[in-house]
Amino acid sequence: MTAATGSRVVRHVEHVMGLPVSLALRGRHAGDAAGRAAWRAVMASLHDADRVFSTYRPDSAVSRLDRGELTLDAAPPEVGEVLALAERAERASGGAFSAWRRDPDGRRRLDPSGVVKGWAVERAAAALRALDDTDFCVAAGGDVLGRAEDPDRPWRIGIEDPHDPCRILATVPLRDGAVATSGTAHRGAHVVDARTGRPPADVAAVTVVHRSLTWADIDATAAFAQGADAAAWLRRRVGRTGLVVADDGSVTVLDGSGPISWAQIS
Amino acid sequence: MRRILLWFLTTVSTVVLLFGYKTSTSSALPDETATDPTTPRAAAPTTTSTPPTTGSPSTAGAAALRAGQFTGDAADTRWGPVQTRITVANGRITAVDVVEAPSGNAKDRAINADAVPTLVDETLQAQGADIDMVSGATVTSTGYLESLQSALDQAHAA
């Protein structure tokens, strides 16, 4: 028996880091004790990430690091891991993405939120990957990670229309990978181009499909921060497909045929 | 099948890593290696296990990279030859292009194409798309109840 033969989908929803986290399970452990234990482990891992990385908690490692009360060496090792990811994203995006931002008073503040969510969900999902013969799909505040063992029964992910979040603009099948979207539909302008400190122009949403949620999330944010250059930048990223929606509603589908994706270039 | 794609990508992983590291050509950034000594560097871009280049530039380090385009020798893989070309400007790799990729690429392309979003026909919208989860701009807990994901969770609730 494989996961695919069990058609019943069991769902869970909880909130952490101010975000709703939804889980769908199907297959052997959907609804059983092992499935519920894995879900508890996911939530425990996310709460742990919140304690370490929250910029809203004055006692988090990141807040203490920001105030200079903690050194990176003394911080939990995952802080260094996340900051290294942020640094790679900053380089790859030509500085549009950054874990640092400026306060109105000019002070440099540490805010790795653009990296933490995808990374934390991917780490937490290890408990779900360990469930044998079980398909899982987890969505955390708009970022989705899933595995479906039967290639003929992928999870079907809907990509929200940034101009009308009650509508679905596109769908993408997910067999083992992630879908992340960055945009302004629900929270307004919260992503800025770190080079200018201003919200990007001419882009409403960027969706990235990639095998790793950590990088799908980072790339969606980094591309979004680049505004009108989002699609051109994403085309150059290896192993990504996705969608860029402009302010005027025009849609660019990225099919992965960028310069690195098998194209004959002479 | 996807593994084949991933395997190939790992064969050029060093190149890709370099690509990921050094694409910041707009150079608004100060020297990356010096900005933040507290942040560990996952890999030094000086280790060039890239294919030997016909232009044979010095491999001593990023600072020693000569400007220009350098095409690596074709490397044989199980799936065919792979050849890459890098572009160097101001001591940085600014582009990595795949000059030649394995010829079995039609299959890989199909796999890749499979993970490409398909636009939903507006006329089908009214009937509701058959989907399991939603990806969208970050939904906060307060916004969640209004969100599509919430509707899905309820619709699928046992």
Interface residues (C-beta under 8 A of the other chain):
Chain A: V9 V10 R11 V13 H15 G18 L19 P20 S22 A24 T71 L72 G80 L83 A84 E87 R88 E90 R91 A92 S93 G94 G95 K117 C137 A139 G141 G142 D143 V144 G146 W155 R156 I157 G158 I159 E160 P162 P165 C166 R167 I168 L169 A170 T171 V172 P173 L174 R175 D176 G177 V179 A180 T181 S182 G183 T184 A185 H186 R187 H190 R195 A205 T207 V209 R211 R236 V238 G239 T241 G242 L243 V251 V253 L254 D255 G256 S257 P259 I260 S261 W262 A263 Q264 I265 S266
Chain B: R2 L5 L6 L9 V16 F19 G20 Y21 K22 T23 S24 T25 S26 A28 L29 E32 D36 T38 T39 P40 R41 A42 R85 A95 V96 D97 V98 V99 E100 A101 N105 D108 R109 N112 A113 D114 A115 V116 P117 T118 L119 V120 Q125 A129 D130 I131 D132 M133 V134 S135 G136 A137 T138 V139 T140 S141 G143 Y144 S147 L148 Q149 S150 L152 D153 H156 A157 A158
